[in-house]
Amino acid sequence: MSDVVVGVDLGGTKTAAALVDAAGAIGPVRSVATPAQAGPAAVLDAVAGLVREVVARGGPLTAPDGSVTPLAAPERIAGVGVGTAGVVDTRTGTILASTDAFRDWAGTDVRGGLRTLLADLLDGGPLTVENDVDAHAGGEVWQGAAARFDSALMVAVGTGVGAGIVLDGRPLRGARHVAGELGHLPSPDAVGLRCTCGRVGHLEAIGSGPALRRHYLRLGGSPAAADARAVCVRAESGDPLAARAVADAARAVGRAIAGAVTMLDPAAVVVGGGMSEAGPIWWDPMEATARAELIEPLTEIPLLPSTLGPVAAILGAARTVQQSV
């Protein structure tokens, strides 16, 4: 059987997938819109269809060193690895909890559903399911910014706020599969603000992209700013309310990172997700706040931007299924 697997990044807006070999060479990334509000069956059908498309189209595979190897469409694949939004029981591939970004996602048997839909391609091979930020962390440790470290905290700030913890090359899941749920830490910056989980006062209610925009509107900002990216553009153009909103959200994330680093003492922190790409206007207050909150032995910890971008979770999910073979 081929050593090529399919890595899948299943997000609330978009699902992306690619072929990945054992050395980390990756094929063309293909994507579809995620029908997150149409229910679990529609989501699983979309994922299965995307996996079939990726396999049918084949390579070429691009290695980490940039070399390219042609790959015909494989008749079978060695496995499928999925990184998905939600709290995942990795032993069963079932979603234990989810935010309202996905309708009825909690309780979904992702592994069982996809195994049925992809039985002919898998031919009995493994199918793994994990949290998407855990997959992102695994990718960065395997091929990305944290590749030279034996442990890392991966923080992803975008539509939500999540984190993954990698020790000795493997993710730390936790006894209840929620290790790394940074977005649901109580935050002094989010007092009174509703989180996507339904509770009040969590980091995600101030630190995520959508929450940043809501904060900007609360401050009196213009509703014409359609999303967090637009708020950041306004901040860079001199809008004082936008600049304050961005800095407040960034500082909240920085404080949470400092707390996690103090508890875990990882070798490095990698920060990715859409907000990390906003530039110095977000990164500088985030990093300055994190370092100011840390005790002396921790203040020089490497705080690094993600280098893999949108393929990190694909690579991490692929790595997990390869390790299960």
C-alpha positions in Angstrom: 0.0 0.0 0.0 1.2 3.5 -0.8 2.6 5.6 2.1 0.5 8.6 0.9 -2.3 9.8 3.1 -4.9 12.6 2.9 -4.7 15.3 5.5 -7.9 17.3 6.1 -8.4 20.7 7.8 -12.2 20.9 8.6 -13.1 24.4 9.6 -16.3 26.2 10.1 -16.1 28.2 6.9 -13.8 26.1 4.6 -12.5 22.5 4.4 -9.1 22.0 2.8 -7.3 18.8 2.0 -4.2 17.4 0.3 -2.1 14.3 -0.3 0.9 14.0 2.1 3.7 11.5 2.1 5.8 10.2 5.0 8.5 12.8 4.5 6.1 15.7 4.6 5.8 16.3 0.8 2.4 17.8 0.1 0.2 17.8 -3.0 -2.0 20.6 -4.3 -4.4 21.9 -1.6 -8.0 21.7 -2.6 -10.9 23.2 -0.7 -14.7 23.4 -0.5 -17.0 25.6 1.6 -18.1 23.8 4.8 -21.9 23.4 5.1 -21.6 23.9 8.8 -25.1 25.0 9.3 -26.6 22.3 7.2 -26.0 19.6 9.8 -23.4 16.8 10.3 -24.5 14.6 7.4 -23.9 17.4 4.9 -20.5 18.2 6.5 -19.3 14.6 6.3 -20.6 14.3 2.7 -18.6 17.4 1.8 -15.4 16.1 3.5 -15.7 12.7 1.8 -16.3 14.4 -1.6 -13.2 16.5 -1.1 -11.0 13.5 -0.1 -12.2 11.7 -3.3 -11.3 14.8 -5.4 -7.9 15.1 -3.9 -7.1 11.4 -4.6 -8.6 11.5 -8.1 -6.4 14.5 -9.1 -3.1 13.1 -7.7 0.1 15.1 -7.4 2.6 16.6 -7.8 4.0 16.4 -4.3 6.2 19.3 -3.1 8.8 18.4 -0.4 9.9 20.6 2.5 13.1 21.4 0.6 11.1 22.5 -2.5 11.8 19.5 -4.7 8.8 18.2 -6.7 7.8 14.6 -7.4 5.0 13.8 -9.8 2.3 11.5 -8.4 -0.4 9.8 -10.5 -3.8 9.4 -8.8 -3.3 6.6 -6.3 -5.7 3.7 -6.4 -5.7 3.6 -2.6 -4.4 5.7 0.2 -2.8 4.6 3.4 -5.2 6.6 5.6 -7.0 9.8 6.2 -6.3 12.3 9.0 -8.8 14.9 10.0 -8.3 18.0 12.1 -11.7 19.5 13.0 -13.3 22.2 15.0 -14.7 21.0 18.3 -13.6 19.0 21.3 -12.7 15.5 19.9 -12.5 12.1 21.6 -9.5 10.9 19.6 -10.1 7.3 20.7 -13.5 7.1 19.0 -13.3 10.1 16.5 -16.5 11.6 18.1 -17.2 15.3 18.7 -17.7 15.8 22.4 -18.5 19.5 22.3 -18.7 22.3 19.8 -19.5 26.0 19.5 -22.5 27.3 17.6 -20.4 27.6 14.4 -21.5 24.1 13.6 -25.1 23.0 13.9 -25.6 19.8 15.9 -21.9 18.9 15.6 -21.5 17.7 19.2 -22.1 13.9 19.3 -21.1 13.4 15.6 -19.2 10.2 14.9 -16.8 11.7 12.4 -14.6 8.7 12.1 -17.4 6.2 11.7 -19.3 8.4 9.2 -16.2 9.0 7.0 -15.1 5.4 7.2 -18.4 4.4 5.7 -18.3 7.0 3.0 -14.7 6.3 2.1 -14.6 2.5 2.6 -13.3 1.7 -0.9 -10.5 4.2 -0.8 -9.3 3.3 2.7 -9.5 -0.5 2.3 -9.3 -0.9 6.1 -6.6 1.7 6.6 -6.6 4.1 9.6 -8.8 7.2 9.9 -7.9 9.6 12.7 -9.8 12.6 14.0 -8.4 15.3 16.2 -9.0 18.9 17.1 -7.9 21.3 14.3 -5.6 23.3 16.5 -3.9 20.1 17.7 -3.4 19.3 14.1 -2.0 22.8 13.4 0.4 22.3 16.3 1.5 19.0 15.0 2.2 20.4 11.6 4.3 23.3 12.9 6.3 20.9 15.1 6.8 18.5 12.2 7.7 20.9 9.4 7.2 24.4 10.6 8.3 27.1 13.0 8.7 24.7 16.0 10.6 22.0 14.1 13.8 22.5 16.1 12.0 22.3 19.5 11.0 19.2 21.6 7.9 20.9 23.0 5.7 23.8 21.9 2.5 25.7 22.6 0.7 26.5 19.3 -1.9 29.3 19.6 -4.3 29.9 16.7 -6.3 33.2 16.7 -8.9 33.6 14.0 -12.6 32.9 14.0 -12.0 31.4 17.4 -9.0 31.1 19.8 -7.5 27.7 20.3 -4.2 26.1 21.3 -2.4 22.9 21.0 0.3 21.5 23.2 3.0 19.2 21.7 5.4 17.2 23.9 8.1 14.9 22.4 6.5 15.3 19.0 3.0 14.2 20.0 0.0 16.4 21.1 -1.1 16.5 24.7 -4.9 15.6 24.6 -5.8 15.7 28.3 -7.9 13.3 30.3 -11.1 14.8 28.9 -9.7 15.7 25.5 -9.8 19.5 26.1 -6.1 20.3 26.7 -5.3 23.5 24.9 -8.8 25.1 24.9 -7.2 28.5 25.4 -10.2 30.4 24.1 -12.3 29.2 27.0 -10.0 30.4 29.7 -11.6 33.1 32.0 -10.2 36.4 30.9 -10.2 39.7 32.8 -10.5 41.5 29.5 -13.8 39.7 28.6 -15.8 40.3 31.8 -19.5 40.4 30.9 -18.9 39.3 27.3 -20.6 36.2 25.9 -18.4 33.5 24.4 -19.4 31.3 21.5 -19.7 28.4 24.0 -22.6 30.2 25.7 -20.7 31.2 28.8 -19.6 34.7 29.8 -16.1 36.1 30.3 -13.9 33.7 28.2 -10.9 34.9 26.1 -12.7 34.0 22.8 -15.3 36.7 23.6 -12.6 39.4 23.2 -9.6 37.8 21.5 -11.1 36.2 18.3 -11.5 38.0 15.0 -15.3 38.3 15.2 -15.1 39.4 18.8 -12.6 42.1 17.9 -15.1 43.6 15.4 -17.8 43.5 18.0 -15.5 45.3 20.5 -14.8 47.9 17.9 -18.6 48.5 17.4 -19.1 48.7 21.2 -16.5 51.4 21.3 -18.5 53.4 18.7 -16.7 52.3 15.6 -18.3 52.3 12.1 -20.5 49.3 11.1 -19.0 49.7 7.7 -16.0 47.7 9.0 -17.4 44.3 7.9 -14.8 42.0 9.8 -11.7 42.0 11.8 -9.5 42.5 8.8 -11.4 45.7 8.0 -11.0 46.9 11.6 -7.2 46.3 11.3 -7.0 48.3 8.1 -8.8 51.2 9.8 -6.4 50.9 12.7 -3.4 51.2 10.4 -5.1 54.2 8.7 -5.3 56.1 12.0 -8.8 55.3 13.3 -8.2 55.6 17.1 -11.2 53.4 18.0 -10.0 50.7 15.6 -6.5 50.9 17.0 -7.8 50.6 20.6 -10.0 47.6 19.7 -7.1 45.8 18.0 -4.7 46.5 20.9 -7.3 45.4 23.5 -7.9 42.1 21.7 -4.2 41.5 21.2 -3.4 42.2 24.8 -6.0 39.8 26.0 -4.4 37.0 23.9 -1.0 38.0 25.2 -2.1 37.7 28.8 -3.6 34.2 28.1 -0.4 33.1 26.4 1.6 34.2 29.4 -0.7 32.2 31.7 -0.3 29.1 29.6 3.4 29.5 29.3 3.7 29.9 33.0 1.8 26.6 33.6 3.5 24.6 30.8 7.0 26.0 30.3 7.2 24.9 26.7 10.4 25.4 24.7 8.6 27.8 22.3 5.3 29.4 21.4 4.0 29.5 17.8 1.2 31.9 17.0 -0.9 31.4 13.8 -4.4 32.0 12.5 -5.8 35.0 10.7 -5.1 37.6 13.4 -1.5 36.7 13.5 -1.2 37.9 9.9 -2.5 41.4 10.8 1.0 42.6 11.2 2.7 44.7 14.0 -0.5 46.5 14.9 -1.7 43.2 16.5 1.5 41.3 17.0 3.4 44.0 18.9 0.8 44.5 21.8 0.2 40.8 21.9 3.9 40.0 22.4 4.7 43.0 24.6 1.8 42.0 27.0 2.8 38.3 27.1 6.4 39.1 27.9 5.5 41.7 30.5 3.3 39.2 32.4 6.0 36.4 32.4 8.3 35.8 35.3 12.1 36.2 34.7 13.1 32.7 33.7 10.4 32.7 31.0 10.7 36.2 29.5 13.0 35.2 26.6 10.9 32.3 25.4 10.8 32.2 21.6 7.4 33.6 20.4 7.2 32.8 16.7 4.8 33.3 13.9 3.5 30.2 12.1 5.5 29.5 9.0 3.1 26.9 7.4 0.0 29.1 7.3 -3.1 27.3 6.0 -1.3 23.9 5.3 -0.2 23.4 9.0 -3.4 21.6 10.1 -3.3 19.4 6.9 0.2 18.4 7.6 -0.5 17.8 11.3 -3.6 15.7 10.6 -1.6 13.7 8.0 1.2 13.1 10.5 -1.2 11.8 13.1 -2.6 9.2 10.8 0.9 8.2 9.7 2.0 7.7 13.3 -1.0 5.4 13.8 0.0 3.0 11.0 
